[in-house]
Amino acid sequence: MQHSDTPMAYLVSRYPAISHTFILREVQRLRVLGHVIATASINPPDRAPQDMDGDEAREAAATYCVKAEGWRGALAALAWWAWRSPQHLGATLRAGLRLGKQGSRLYGLAYAVEAAMVARWMAQRGMTQLHVHFGNASATVGVLVKQLNNCHLSYTIHGPDEFDDVAGQHLALKLAQADAVLCISQFAKGQLMRIGQPRDWAKLQVCRLGVDPDQFSFSQRAPQAQPLRLLCVGRLTPAKGQILLVQACARLRDEGLDFSLTLVGDGPDRERIAQAVQELDLGAQIQLTGALNQAQVRAQFASADIFVLPSLAEGIPVVLMEAMSSGVPCVSTPVNGIPELIQHGHSGLLATPGDVDSLSEQLRRLLLEPALRVALAQTARAKVLSDFDLARNVLQLSRIFSRFARAGA
């Protein structure tokens, strides 16, 4: 067993979050392997405890929430560091002012205060190792935590959001300041190599996410089932491309194909999607469920015949792994890291991003070819088992973290 008795901190912008349950599963697995992990979140959870499952509610109760501490917590942390290390606190506040976003130095100052709070929390628990998921504002806080307490700093970089604002996210600086950077895809690693200095390339390691194949168990679909049930799970945003899926469904309906579509998720594009469903007279074919918890999503996978995610930008979506593990053949797009998961015509079908014609064509193929659905589903399950098994990939992560702990001992 690979493990470390040295406690380490996990920092996320929002934890737990309904769209990031994979982080919770990762933390749980690491703890089973013997790692002592305490979690911190800049923002409070995105749901009330009664809307979470048991694991999420317990994790939320045990997680240090920075903003929940309010101004009293901020003042207490600043006073704590001013007493112990005024020079480091001053340097951290000055560094924060340089890391503001949207042209506001006040953002950077807020990040520095949040870093003082996280660093104090770490010191009180004897933690000298900080791992941050995503290269966003929480990673900015992570850089400032290291400035203050000289902790070992690592990130998991997902993309592509971080790559859309390289300068604003200070990605080159974050890469330079990190001790190690874990990338969920080879695509993400390549992007960071492009952004950072060659001297920092050695810090980059590909460490993939994964799913539990027992939790998302394979079930064979009835090949002649009618109407076929399409499923899309994801936050309703323009980048996910659900509006294109609605338009493709209108074309397929007009061709006389018999199907239904369930759209699971919520977000800023919901009103626009609902309006398109109404305007295209697709109310009989398309249902919007809103956000669902993990148990409800698993139930959706169990009854779906085809999964579709027509994204314009992605990392490698865990929801695709979940669908593939569950035996649902997938249609997606070859953006960013997705081709590392889905090989077109072998473990799924890939439509041209942003192209309703291409999306309609790939969906039509699956709707009309039951043998293709069966073949893709079987190959997809094998791909998940070989490269995206949660237990195997977290074991790799565990070994990486254990090497960090030994190096700092």
Contacts in CASP RR format, 6 or more apart in sequence:
PFRMAT RR
TARGET T0000
AUTHOR 0000-0000-0000
METHOD contacts of the structure
MODEL  1
MQHSDTPMAYLVSRYPAISHTFILREVQRLRVLGHVIATASINPPDRAPQ
DMDGDEAREAAATYCVKAEGWRGALAALAWWAWRSPQHLGATLRAGLRLG
KQGSRLYGLAYAVEAAMVARWMAQRGMTQLHVHFGNASATVGVLVKQLNN
CHLSYTIHGPDEFDDVAGQHLALKLAQADAVLCISQFAKGQLMRIGQPRD
WAKLQVCRLGVDPDQFSFSQRAPQAQPLRLLCVGRLTPAKGQILLVQACA
RLRDEGLDFSLTLVGDGPDRERIAQAVQELDLGAQIQLTGALNQAQVRAQ
FASADIFVLPSLAEGIPVVLMEAMSSGVPCVSTPVNGIPELIQHGHSGLL
ATPGDVDSLSEQLRRLLLEPALRVALAQTARAKVLSDFDLARNVLQLSRI
FSRFARAGA
1 33 0 8 1.000
1 34 0 8 1.000
2 33 0 8 1.000
2 395 0 8 1.000
2 398 0 8 1.000
2 399 0 8 1.000
2 402 0 8 1.000
3 33 0 8 1.000
3 34 0 8 1.000
3 35 0 8 1.000
3 398 0 8 1.000
3 402 0 8 1.000
4 34 0 8 1.000
4 35 0 8 1.000
4 36 0 8 1.000
4 401 0 8 1.000
4 402 0 8 1.000
4 405 0 8 1.000
4 406 0 8 1.000
5 34 0 8 1.000
5 36 0 8 1.000
6 36 0 8 1.000
6 128 0 8 1.000
6 129 0 8 1.000
6 405 0 8 1.000
6 409 0 8 1.000
7 36 0 8 1.000
7 37 0 8 1.000
7 38 0 8 1.000
7 125 0 8 1.000
7 126 0 8 1.000
7 127 0 8 1.000
7 129 0 8 1.000
8 35 0 8 1.000
8 36 0 8 1.000
8 37 0 8 1.000
8 38 0 8 1.000
8 127 0 8 1.000
8 129 0 8 1.000
8 130 0 8 1.000
8 131 0 8 1.000
8 401 0 8 1.000
8 405 0 8 1.000
9 37 0 8 1.000
9 38 0 8 1.000
9 39 0 8 1.000
9 40 0 8 1.000
9 118 0 8 1.000
9 121 0 8 1.000
9 122 0 8 1.000
9 125 0 8 1.000
9 127 0 8 1.000
9 129 0 8 1.000
9 130 0 8 1.000
9 131 0 8 1.000
9 151 0 8 1.000
10 23 0 8 1.000
10 27 0 8 1.000
10 37 0 8 1.000
10 38 0 8 1.000
10 39 0 8 1.000
10 40 0 8 1.000
10 131 0 8 1.000
10 132 0 8 1.000
10 133 0 8 1.000
11 39 0 8 1.000
11 40 0 8 1.000
11 41 0 8 1.000
11 42 0 8 1.000
11 118 0 8 1.000
11 130 0 8 1.000
11 131 0 8 1.000
11 132 0 8 1.000
11 133 0 8 1.000
11 138 0 8 1.000
11 141 0 8 1.000
11 142 0 8 1.000
11 145 0 8 1.000
12 20 0 8 1.000
12 23 0 8 1.000
12 39 0 8 1.000
12 40 0 8 1.000
12 41 0 8 1.000
12 42 0 8 1.000
12 132 0 8 1.000
12 133 0 8 1.000
12 134 0 8 1.000
12 138 0 8 1.000
13 41 0 8 1.000
13 42 0 8 1.000
13 43 0 8 1.000
13 134 0 8 1.000
13 136 0 8 1.000
13 137 0 8 1.000
13 138 0 8 1.000
14 20 0 8 1.000
14 41 0 8 1.000
14 42 0 8 1.000
14 43 0 8 1.000
14 44 0 8 1.000
14 45 0 8 1.000
14 46 0 8 1.000
15 23 0 8 1.000
15 24 0 8 1.000
15 39 0 8 1.000
15 40 0 8 1.000
15 41 0 8 1.000
15 45 0 8 1.000
15 59 0 8 1.000
15 63 0 8 1.000
16 23 0 8 1.000
16 24 0 8 1.000
16 45 0 8 1.000
16 52 0 8 1.000
16 56 0 8 1.000
16 59 0 8 1.000
16 60 0 8 1.000
16 63 0 8 1.000
17 23 0 8 1.000
17 45 0 8 1.000
17 46 0 8 1.000
18 46 0 8 1.000
18 47 0 8 1.000
18 291 0 8 1.000
18 293 0 8 1.000
19 234 0 8 1.000
19 235 0 8 1.000
20 133 0 8 1.000
21 56 0 8 1.000
21 294 0 8 1.000
22 209 0 8 1.000
22 210 0 8 1.000
22 211 0 8 1.000
22 318 0 8 1.000
23 133 0 8 1.000
24 55 0 8 1.000
24 56 0 8 1.000
24 59 0 8 1.000
25 212 0 8 1.000
25 390 0 8 1.000
26 209 0 8 1.000
26 390 0 8 1.000
26 394 0 8 1.000
26 397 0 8 1.000
27 37 0 8 1.000
27 39 0 8 1.000
27 59 0 8 1.000
28 55 0 8 1.000
29 390 0 8 1.000
29 391 0 8 1.000
29 394 0 8 1.000
29 398 0 8 1.000
30 37 0 8 1.000
30 394 0 8 1.000
30 397 0 8 1.000
30 398 0 8 1.000
30 401 0 8 1.000
31 37 0 8 1.000
33 394 0 8 1.000
33 395 0 8 1.000
33 398 0 8 1.000
35 398 0 8 1.000
35 401 0 8 1.000
38 62 0 8 1.000
38 64 0 8 1.000
38 125 0 8 1.000
38 127 0 8 1.000
39 59 0 8 1.000
39 62 0 8 1.000
39 63 0 8 1.000
39 64 0 8 1.000
40 63 0 8 1.000
40 64 0 8 1.000
40 65 0 8 1.000
40 66 0 8 1.000
40 118 0 8 1.000
40 121 0 8 1.000
41 63 0 8 1.000
41 64 0 8 1.000
41 65 0 8 1.000
41 66 0 8 1.000
42 65 0 8 1.000
42 66 0 8 1.000
42 67 0 8 1.000
42 114 0 8 1.000
42 137 0 8 1.000
42 138 0 8 1.000
42 141 0 8 1.000
43 65 0 8 1.000
43 66 0 8 1.000
43 67 0 8 1.000
44 65 0 8 1.000
44 67 0 8 1.000
44 68 0 8 1.000
45 52 0 8 1.000
45 56 0 8 1.000
45 60 0 8 1.000
47 56 0 8 1.000
49 57 0 8 1.000
49 60 0 8 1.000
49 61 0 8 1.000
51 293 0 8 1.000
52 60 0 8 1.000
52 293 0 8 1.000
53 293 0 8 1.000
53 294 0 8 1.000
53 295 0 8 1.000
64 118 0 8 1.000
64 121 0 8 1.000
66 114 0 8 1.000
66 117 0 8 1.000
66 118 0 8 1.000
69 76 0 8 1.000
69 117 0 8 1.000
73 117 0 8 1.000
74 113 0 8 1.000
74 114 0 8 1.000
74 116 0 8 1.000
74 117 0 8 1.000
76 120 0 8 1.000
77 113 0 8 1.000
77 116 0 8 1.000
77 117 0 8 1.000
77 119 0 8 1.000
77 120 0 8 1.000
78 89 0 8 1.000
78 113 0 8 1.000
78 116 0 8 1.000
80 116 0 8 1.000
80 120 0 8 1.000
81 88 0 8 1.000
81 89 0 8 1.000
81 92 0 8 1.000
81 116 0 8 1.000
81 119 0 8 1.000
81 120 0 8 1.000
81 148 0 8 1.000
82 89 0 8 1.000
85 148 0 8 1.000
88 147 0 8 1.000
88 148 0 8 1.000
88 149 0 8 1.000
89 116 0 8 1.000
89 148 0 8 1.000
91 147 0 8 1.000
92 112 0 8 1.000
92 115 0 8 1.000
92 116 0 8 1.000
92 144 0 8 1.000
92 147 0 8 1.000
92 148 0 8 1.000
93 109 0 8 1.000
93 112 0 8 1.000
95 112 0 8 1.000
95 143 0 8 1.000
95 144 0 8 1.000
95 147 0 8 1.000
96 108 0 8 1.000
96 109 0 8 1.000
96 111 0 8 1.000
96 112 0 8 1.000
96 115 0 8 1.000
96 144 0 8 1.000
97 105 0 8 1.000
97 108 0 8 1.000
97 109 0 8 1.000
97 112 0 8 1.000
98 105 0 8 1.000
98 108 0 8 1.000
99 107 0 8 1.000
99 108 0 8 1.000
99 111 0 8 1.000
99 140 0 8 1.000
99 143 0 8 1.000
99 144 0 8 1.000
99 170 0 8 1.000
99 173 0 8 1.000
100 106 0 8 1.000
100 107 0 8 1.000
100 108 0 8 1.000
100 109 0 8 1.000
100 111 0 8 1.000
100 140 0 8 1.000
101 107 0 8 1.000
101 108 0 8 1.000
101 137 0 8 1.000
101 168 0 8 1.000
108 140 0 8 1.000
111 137 0 8 1.000
111 140 0 8 1.000
111 141 0 8 1.000
111 144 0 8 1.000
112 144 0 8 1.000
114 141 0 8 1.000
114 144 0 8 1.000
115 141 0 8 1.000
115 142 0 8 1.000
115 144 0 8 1.000
115 145 0 8 1.000
115 147 0 8 1.000
115 148 0 8 1.000
116 148 0 8 1.000
118 130 0 8 1.000
118 141 0 8 1.000
118 142 0 8 1.000
118 145 0 8 1.000
119 145 0 8 1.000
119 148 0 8 1.000
119 149 0 8 1.000
119 151 0 8 1.000
122 128 0 8 1.000
122 130 0 8 1.000
122 145 0 8 1.000
122 149 0 8 1.000
122 151 0 8 1.000
123 149 0 8 1.000
127 151 0 8 1.000
128 149 0 8 1.000
128 151 0 8 1.000
128 152 0 8 1.000
128 408 0 8 1.000
129 151 0 8 1.000
129 152 0 8 1.000
129 154 0 8 1.000
129 401 0 8 1.000
129 404 0 8 1.000
129 405 0 8 1.000
130 142 0 8 1.000
130 145 0 8 1.000
130 146 0 8 1.000
130 151 0 8 1.000
130 152 0 8 1.000
130 153 0 8 1.000
130 154 0 8 1.000
131 154 0 8 1.000
131 155 0 8 1.000
131 156 0 8 1.000
131 401 0 8 1.000
132 138 0 8 1.000
132 139 0 8 1.000
132 141 0 8 1.000
132 142 0 8 1.000
132 153 0 8 1.000
132 154 0 8 1.000
132 155 0 8 1.000
132 156 0 8 1.000
133 155 0 8 1.000
133 156 0 8 1.000
133 158 0 8 1.000
134 155 0 8 1.000
134 156 0 8 1.000
134 157 0 8 1.000
134 158 0 8 1.000
134 161 0 8 1.000
134 162 0 8 1.000
135 155 0 8 1.000
135 157 0 8 1.000
135 158 0 8 1.000
135 162 0 8 1.000
135 169 0 8 1.000
135 171 0 8 1.000
135 174 0 8 1.000
136 161 0 8 1.000
136 162 0 8 1.000
136 169 0 8 1.000
139 155 0 8 1.000
139 169 0 8 1.000
139 174 0 8 1.000
140 169 0 8 1.000
140 170 0 8 1.000
140 174 0 8 1.000
142 153 0 8 1.000
143 153 0 8 1.000
143 170 0 8 1.000
143 173 0 8 1.000
143 174 0 8 1.000
143 177 0 8 1.000
145 151 0 8 1.000
145 153 0 8 1.000
146 153 0 8 1.000
146 177 0 8 1.000
152 179 0 8 1.000
152 404 0 8 1.000
152 407 0 8 1.000
152 408 0 8 1.000
153 177 0 8 1.000
153 178 0 8 1.000
153 179 0 8 1.000
154 178 0 8 1.000
154 179 0 8 1.000
154 180 0 8 1.000
154 181 0 8 1.000
154 182 0 8 1.000
154 404 0 8 1.000
155 174 0 8 1.000
155 178 0 8 1.000
155 180 0 8 1.000
155 181 0 8 1.000
155 182 0 8 1.000
156 182 0 8 1.000
156 183 0 8 1.000
156 184 0 8 1.000
156 207 0 8 1.000
157 181 0 8 1.000
157 182 0 8 1.000
157 183 0 8 1.000
157 184 0 8 1.000
157 188 0 8 1.000
157 192 0 8 1.000
158 184 0 8 1.000
158 188 0 8 1.000
158 315 0 8 1.000
159 184 0 8 1.000
159 188 0 8 1.000
159 191 0 8 1.000
159 315 0 8 1.000
159 336 0 8 1.000
160 191 0 8 1.000
160 313 0 8 1.000
160 314 0 8 1.000
160 315 0 8 1.000
160 335 0 8 1.000
160 336 0 8 1.000
161 313 0 8 1.000
162 169 0 8 1.000
162 171 0 8 1.000
163 171 0 8 1.000
163 191 0 8 1.000
163 195 0 8 1.000
164 313 0 8 1.000
166 172 0 8 1.000
166 195 0 8 1.000
171 192 0 8 1.000
171 195 0 8 1.000
171 196 0 8 1.000
172 195 0 8 1.000
172 196 0 8 1.000
172 197 0 8 1.000
175 181 0 8 1.000
175 192 0 8 1.000
175 195 0 8 1.000
175 196 0 8 1.000
175 197 0 8 1.000
175 200 0 8 1.000
175 203 0 8 1.000
176 196 0 8 1.000
176 197 0 8 1.000
176 200 0 8 1.000
178 200 0 8 1.000
178 203 0 8 1.000
179 203 0 8 1.000
179 404 0 8 1.000
180 203 0 8 1.000
180 205 0 8 1.000
180 400 0 8 1.000
180 404 0 8 1.000
181 192 0 8 1.000
181 203 0 8 1.000
181 204 0 8 1.000
181 205 0 8 1.000
182 205 0 8 1.000
182 206 0 8 1.000
182 207 0 8 1.000
182 397 0 8 1.000
182 400 0 8 1.000
183 189 0 8 1.000
183 190 0 8 1.000
183 192 0 8 1.000
183 204 0 8 1.000
183 205 0 8 1.000
183 206 0 8 1.000
183 207 0 8 1.000
184 206 0 8 1.000
184 207 0 8 1.000
184 208 0 8 1.000
184 209 0 8 1.000
184 315 0 8 1.000
184 316 0 8 1.000
185 206 0 8 1.000
185 208 0 8 1.000
185 315 0 8 1.000
185 316 0 8 1.000
185 336 0 8 1.000
185 337 0 8 1.000
185 340 0 8 1.000
186 206 0 8 1.000
186 337 0 8 1.000
186 340 0 8 1.000
187 315 0 8 1.000
187 336 0 8 1.000
187 337 0 8 1.000
187 340 0 8 1.000
188 315 0 8 1.000
188 336 0 8 1.000
188 337 0 8 1.000
189 204 0 8 1.000
189 205 0 8 1.000
189 206 0 8 1.000
190 204 0 8 1.000
192 204 0 8 1.000
193 201 0 8 1.000
193 204 0 8 1.000
205 400 0 8 1.000
207 393 0 8 1.000
207 396 0 8 1.000
207 397 0 8 1.000
207 400 0 8 1.000
208 316 0 8 1.000
208 387 0 8 1.000
208 388 0 8 1.000
208 393 0 8 1.000
209 316 0 8 1.000
209 318 0 8 1.000
209 321 0 8 1.000
209 388 0 8 1.000
209 390 0 8 1.000
209 393 0 8 1.000
210 318 0 8 1.000
210 321 0 8 1.000
210 384 0 8 1.000
210 388 0 8 1.000
210 389 0 8 1.000
210 390 0 8 1.000
210 393 0 8 1.000
211 318 0 8 1.000
211 321 0 8 1.000
211 322 0 8 1.000
211 325 0 8 1.000
211 384 0 8 1.000
211 388 0 8 1.000
211 389 0 8 1.000
211 390 0 8 1.000
212 390 0 8 1.000
212 391 0 8 1.000
213 325 0 8 1.000
213 381 0 8 1.000
213 384 0 8 1.000
213 385 0 8 1.000
213 389 0 8 1.000
215 298 0 8 1.000
216 298 0 8 1.000
216 301 0 8 1.000
216 321 0 8 1.000
216 322 0 8 1.000
216 325 0 8 1.000
216 326 0 8 1.000
217 325 0 8 1.000
217 326 0 8 1.000
218 325 0 8 1.000
218 326 0 8 1.000
218 327 0 8 1.000
218 377 0 8 1.000
218 381 0 8 1.000
219 302 0 8 1.000
219 326 0 8 1.000
219 327 0 8 1.000
220 327 0 8 1.000
220 374 0 8 1.000
220 377 0 8 1.000
221 305 0 8 1.000
221 327 0 8 1.000
221 328 0 8 1.000
221 373 0 8 1.000
221 374 0 8 1.000
221 377 0 8 1.000
223 370 0 8 1.000
223 371 0 8 1.000
223 373 0 8 1.000
223 374 0 8 1.000
224 370 0 8 1.000
225 305 0 8 1.000
226 258 0 8 1.000
227 258 0 8 1.000
227 259 0 8 1.000
227 260 0 8 1.000
228 258 0 8 1.000
228 259 0 8 1.000
228 260 0 8 1.000
228 305 0 8 1.000
228 306 0 8 1.000
228 367 0 8 1.000
229 259 0 8 1.000
229 260 0 8 1.000
229 261 0 8 1.000
229 262 0 8 1.000
229 303 0 8 1.000
229 304 0 8 1.000
229 305 0 8 1.000
229 306 0 8 1.000
230 249 0 8 1.000
230 259 0 8 1.000
230 260 0 8 1.000
230 261 0 8 1.000
230 262 0 8 1.000
230 304 0 8 1.000
230 305 0 8 1.000
230 306 0 8 1.000
230 307 0 8 1.000
230 308 0 8 1.000
230 363 0 8 1.000
231 261 0 8 1.000
231 262 0 8 1.000
231 264 0 8 1.000
231 300 0 8 1.000
231 301 0 8 1.000
231 304 0 8 1.000
231 306 0 8 1.000
231 307 0 8 1.000
231 308 0 8 1.000
231 323 0 8 1.000
231 328 0 8 1.000
232 242 0 8 1.000
232 245 0 8 1.000
232 261 0 8 1.000
232 262 0 8 1.000
232 263 0 8 1.000
232 264 0 8 1.000
232 307 0 8 1.000
232 308 0 8 1.000
232 309 0 8 1.000
232 310 0 8 1.000
233 264 0 8 1.000
233 265 0 8 1.000
233 292 0 8 1.000
233 297 0 8 1.000
233 300 0 8 1.000
233 307 0 8 1.000
233 309 0 8 1.000
233 319 0 8 1.000
233 323 0 8 1.000
234 240 0 8 1.000
234 242 0 8 1.000
234 264 0 8 1.000
234 265 0 8 1.000
234 309 0 8 1.000
234 319 0 8 1.000
235 265 0 8 1.000
235 266 0 8 1.000
235 267 0 8 1.000
236 242 0 8 1.000
236 263 0 8 1.000
236 265 0 8 1.000
236 266 0 8 1.000
236 267 0 8 1.000
236 268 0 8 1.000
236 269 0 8 1.000
236 270 0 8 1.000
236 273 0 8 1.000
237 267 0 8 1.000
237 268 0 8 1.000
237 269 0 8 1.000
238 269 0 8 1.000
238 312 0 8 1.000
239 311 0 8 1.000
239 312 0 8 1.000
239 313 0 8 1.000
240 269 0 8 1.000
240 309 0 8 1.000
240 310 0 8 1.000
240 311 0 8 1.000
240 312 0 8 1.000
241 310 0 8 1.000
241 311 0 8 1.000
241 312 0 8 1.000
241 354 0 8 1.000
242 263 0 8 1.000
242 269 0 8 1.000
242 273 0 8 1.000
242 310 0 8 1.000
243 269 0 8 1.000
243 272 0 8 1.000
243 273 0 8 1.000
243 276 0 8 1.000
244 310 0 8 1.000
244 354 0 8 1.000
244 356 0 8 1.000
244 359 0 8 1.000
245 261 0 8 1.000
245 263 0 8 1.000
245 308 0 8 1.000
245 310 0 8 1.000
245 359 0 8 1.000
246 273 0 8 1.000
246 276 0 8 1.000
246 277 0 8 1.000
246 280 0 8 1.000
246 282 0 8 1.000
246 286 0 8 1.000
247 276 0 8 1.000
247 280 0 8 1.000
247 356 0 8 1.000
248 310 0 8 1.000
248 356 0 8 1.000
248 359 0 8 1.000
248 360 0 8 1.000
248 363 0 8 1.000
249 259 0 8 1.000
249 261 0 8 1.000
249 280 0 8 1.000
249 282 0 8 1.000
249 285 0 8 1.000
249 286 0 8 1.000
250 280 0 8 1.000
250 282 0 8 1.000
251 356 0 8 1.000
251 360 0 8 1.000
252 259 0 8 1.000
252 360 0 8 1.000
252 363 0 8 1.000
252 364 0 8 1.000
252 367 0 8 1.000
253 259 0 8 1.000
253 282 0 8 1.000
253 285 0 8 1.000
255 364 0 8 1.000
257 364 0 8 1.000
257 367 0 8 1.000
257 368 0 8 1.000
259 285 0 8 1.000
259 367 0 8 1.000
260 285 0 8 1.000
260 286 0 8 1.000
260 287 0 8 1.000
261 285 0 8 1.000
261 286 0 8 1.000
261 287 0 8 1.000
262 286 0 8 1.000
262 287 0 8 1.000
262 289 0 8 1.000
262 300 0 8 1.000
262 304 0 8 1.000
263 273 0 8 1.000
263 286 0 8 1.000
263 287 0 8 1.000
263 288 0 8 1.000
263 289 0 8 1.000
263 290 0 8 1.000
264 289 0 8 1.000
264 290 0 8 1.000
264 291 0 8 1.000
264 292 0 8 1.000
264 297 0 8 1.000
264 300 0 8 1.000
265 288 0 8 1.000
265 289 0 8 1.000
265 290 0 8 1.000
265 291 0 8 1.000
265 292 0 8 1.000
266 290 0 8 1.000
266 291 0 8 1.000
270 288 0 8 1.000
270 290 0 8 1.000
273 288 0 8 1.000
274 288 0 8 1.000
276 282 0 8 1.000
277 283 0 8 1.000
277 286 0 8 1.000
277 288 0 8 1.000
292 300 0 8 1.000
297 319 0 8 1.000
297 322 0 8 1.000
298 322 0 8 1.000
298 326 0 8 1.000
301 307 0 8 1.000
301 322 0 8 1.000
301 323 0 8 1.000
301 326 0 8 1.000
301 327 0 8 1.000
301 328 0 8 1.000
302 326 0 8 1.000
304 323 0 8 1.000
304 328 0 8 1.000
305 328 0 8 1.000
305 329 0 8 1.000
305 373 0 8 1.000
306 328 0 8 1.000
306 329 0 8 1.000
306 330 0 8 1.000
306 331 0 8 1.000
306 363 0 8 1.000
306 366 0 8 1.000
306 367 0 8 1.000
306 373 0 8 1.000
307 320 0 8 1.000
307 323 0 8 1.000
307 328 0 8 1.000
307 329 0 8 1.000
307 330 0 8 1.000
307 331 0 8 1.000
308 330 0 8 1.000
308 331 0 8 1.000
308 332 0 8 1.000
308 359 0 8 1.000
308 363 0 8 1.000
309 317 0 8 1.000
309 319 0 8 1.000
309 320 0 8 1.000
309 330 0 8 1.000
309 331 0 8 1.000
309 332 0 8 1.000
309 333 0 8 1.000
310 331 0 8 1.000
310 332 0 8 1.000
310 333 0 8 1.000
310 351 0 8 1.000
310 353 0 8 1.000
310 354 0 8 1.000
310 359 0 8 1.000
311 317 0 8 1.000
311 332 0 8 1.000
311 333 0 8 1.000
311 335 0 8 1.000
311 338 0 8 1.000
311 353 0 8 1.000
312 333 0 8 1.000
312 335 0 8 1.000
312 353 0 8 1.000
312 354 0 8 1.000
313 335 0 8 1.000
313 336 0 8 1.000
314 333 0 8 1.000
314 335 0 8 1.000
314 336 0 8 1.000
314 337 0 8 1.000
314 338 0 8 1.000
315 336 0 8 1.000
315 337 0 8 1.000
315 338 0 8 1.000
316 336 0 8 1.000
316 337 0 8 1.000
316 338 0 8 1.000
316 340 0 8 1.000
316 341 0 8 1.000
317 332 0 8 1.000
317 338 0 8 1.000
320 330 0 8 1.000
320 332 0 8 1.000
320 338 0 8 1.000
320 341 0 8 1.000
320 342 0 8 1.000
321 341 0 8 1.000
321 384 0 8 1.000
321 388 0 8 1.000
323 330 0 8 1.000
324 330 0 8 1.000
324 341 0 8 1.000
324 342 0 8 1.000
324 347 0 8 1.000
324 377 0 8 1.000
324 380 0 8 1.000
324 381 0 8 1.000
324 383 0 8 1.000
324 384 0 8 1.000
325 381 0 8 1.000
325 384 0 8 1.000
325 385 0 8 1.000
327 377 0 8 1.000
327 378 0 8 1.000
327 380 0 8 1.000
327 381 0 8 1.000
328 377 0 8 1.000
329 348 0 8 1.000
329 349 0 8 1.000
329 366 0 8 1.000
329 372 0 8 1.000
329 373 0 8 1.000
329 374 0 8 1.000
329 376 0 8 1.000
329 377 0 8 1.000
329 380 0 8 1.000
330 342 0 8 1.000
330 348 0 8 1.000
330 349 0 8 1.000
330 376 0 8 1.000
330 380 0 8 1.000
331 348 0 8 1.000
331 349 0 8 1.000
331 350 0 8 1.000
331 351 0 8 1.000
331 359 0 8 1.000
331 362 0 8 1.000
331 363 0 8 1.000
331 366 0 8 1.000
332 338 0 8 1.000
332 342 0 8 1.000
332 348 0 8 1.000
332 349 0 8 1.000
332 350 0 8 1.000
332 351 0 8 1.000
333 350 0 8 1.000
333 351 0 8 1.000
333 352 0 8 1.000
333 353 0 8 1.000
333 354 0 8 1.000
334 342 0 8 1.000
334 344 0 8 1.000
334 350 0 8 1.000
334 353 0 8 1.000
335 353 0 8 1.000
338 350 0 8 1.000
339 350 0 8 1.000
341 347 0 8 1.000
341 383 0 8 1.000
341 387 0 8 1.000
341 388 0 8 1.000
342 348 0 8 1.000
342 349 0 8 1.000
342 350 0 8 1.000
342 380 0 8 1.000
342 383 0 8 1.000
343 383 0 8 1.000
344 350 0 8 1.000
345 376 0 8 1.000
346 376 0 8 1.000
346 379 0 8 1.000
347 376 0 8 1.000
347 379 0 8 1.000
347 380 0 8 1.000
347 382 0 8 1.000
347 383 0 8 1.000
348 376 0 8 1.000
348 379 0 8 1.000
348 380 0 8 1.000
349 362 0 8 1.000
349 365 0 8 1.000
349 366 0 8 1.000
349 376 0 8 1.000
350 362 0 8 1.000
351 358 0 8 1.000
351 359 0 8 1.000
351 361 0 8 1.000
351 362 0 8 1.000
352 358 0 8 1.000
352 359 0 8 1.000
365 372 0 8 1.000
366 372 0 8 1.000
366 373 0 8 1.000
366 376 0 8 1.000
END
